[in-house]
Amino acid sequence: MEIWLNPACSKCRSAVEILDEAGAHYTVRKYLEDPPSAGDLRDVLTRLGLEPWDITRTQEAEAKELGIGDWERTDAARERWIAALAAHPRLIQRPIITADDGSALVGRSEDAVREAVARAGGETS
């Protein structure tokens, strides 16, 4: 299991606490220091079953500067969104947890993080 996180984010720190309490085995990717490539993003989006606009933090200053809120949310515009996330990783929703079973989820709630642990076969109590 891997968790994409920003250490300054309280949701990310909470997710790590839950993973640690559960004894989960995971690696940390500080995605602001080690930004995902467009290919990484395509892979995680497939695993999440989401589109790039679903994991974009549209209220960030960078998003407003780029005018992302006005971008089309269509198949034709998908690569534009992915390129923006790769170039501006701060816009990626966090934390993202990829499980060993090939799935992934956005771990913004305690329940979502516990679901990731369960998918990995770990204990959640």
C-alpha positions in Angstrom: 0.0 0.0 0.0 1.2 3.5 -0.7 -0.2 6.8 0.6 0.3 10.1 -1.3 0.4 12.8 1.2 1.4 16.3 2.2 2.8 16.3 5.7 1.3 19.7 6.4 -2.2 18.4 5.8 -4.2 17.4 8.9 -6.2 14.8 6.9 -3.0 13.2 5.8 -1.6 13.1 9.3 -4.8 11.5 10.5 -4.7 8.9 7.8 -1.1 8.0 8.8 -2.2 7.6 12.4 -5.0 5.2 11.5 -2.6 3.2 9.3 -0.1 3.0 12.1 -2.7 2.1 14.7 -3.9 -0.7 12.4 -0.3 -2.0 11.9 -0.6 -1.5 8.1 2.4 -1.9 5.9 2.7 1.1 3.6 5.1 3.5 1.9 4.8 7.2 1.9 5.0 9.4 -1.2 5.3 13.1 -0.4 3.8 14.0 -3.7 4.8 17.7 -3.5 8.5 16.6 -3.3 8.0 13.6 -5.6 5.2 14.7 -8.0 3.3 12.0 -9.9 3.8 11.9 -13.6 0.9 12.1 -16.0 1.2 8.3 -16.3 1.1 7.9 -12.5 -2.0 10.0 -12.4 -3.7 8.0 -15.2 -3.0 4.8 -13.3 -4.3 6.1 -10.0 -7.4 7.6 -11.7 -8.1 4.2 -13.2 -7.7 2.6 -9.8 -9.9 5.2 -8.2 -12.5 4.9 -10.9 -12.5 8.7 -11.0 -11.7 11.5 -13.5 -9.0 14.1 -12.9 -11.5 16.9 -12.1 -12.8 14.6 -9.3 -9.5 14.8 -7.5 -8.6 18.4 -8.2 -8.6 21.0 -5.4 -10.4 23.7 -7.4 -10.4 26.2 -4.6 -6.6 26.4 -4.4 -5.0 29.7 -5.5 -3.1 27.9 -8.3 -6.4 26.5 -9.6 -8.0 29.9 -9.7 -4.9 31.3 -11.5 -5.2 28.6 -14.1 -8.9 29.1 -14.5 -9.5 25.4 -13.9 -13.0 26.0 -12.6 -14.0 27.0 -16.2 -12.4 24.0 -17.9 -14.6 21.4 -19.6 -15.1 18.2 -17.8 -15.1 16.0 -20.9 -13.1 13.1 -22.3 -11.6 15.6 -24.8 -10.3 17.8 -21.9 -9.1 14.9 -19.7 -5.4 15.1 -20.7 -5.4 18.9 -20.1 -6.6 18.2 -16.5 -4.0 15.4 -16.0 -1.2 17.7 -17.3 -2.3 20.4 -14.9 -2.2 18.0 -12.0 1.2 16.7 -13.0 2.6 20.3 -13.3 0.8 21.6 -10.1 0.7 18.7 -7.7 -0.7 20.9 -4.9 -4.0 20.7 -6.8 -4.3 16.9 -6.1 -6.8 15.9 -3.5 -5.1 14.2 -0.6 -4.4 11.7 0.8 -4.7 9.1 -1.9 -4.1 5.6 -0.8 -3.3 2.8 -3.3 -4.0 -0.7 -2.0 -2.2 -3.9 -3.0 -5.4 -5.3 -4.5 -5.1 -2.7 -7.3 -7.7 -0.4 -5.9 -7.2 3.2 -4.6 -9.2 5.7 -2.7 -9.1 9.2 -1.4 -8.6 8.9 2.3 -10.2 12.0 3.6 -12.4 10.3 6.1 -11.5 7.8 8.9 -13.9 5.2 7.3 -12.1 5.5 3.9 -8.7 4.9 5.5 -10.0 1.9 7.4 -11.5 0.6 4.1 -8.0 0.8 2.6 -6.6 -1.1 5.5 -9.3 -3.8 5.1 -8.5 -4.0 1.3 -4.9 -4.6 2.3 -5.9 -7.4 4.6 -4.9 -5.5 7.7 -6.6 -5.1 11.0 -8.7 -2.0 11.6 -9.6 -2.3 15.3 
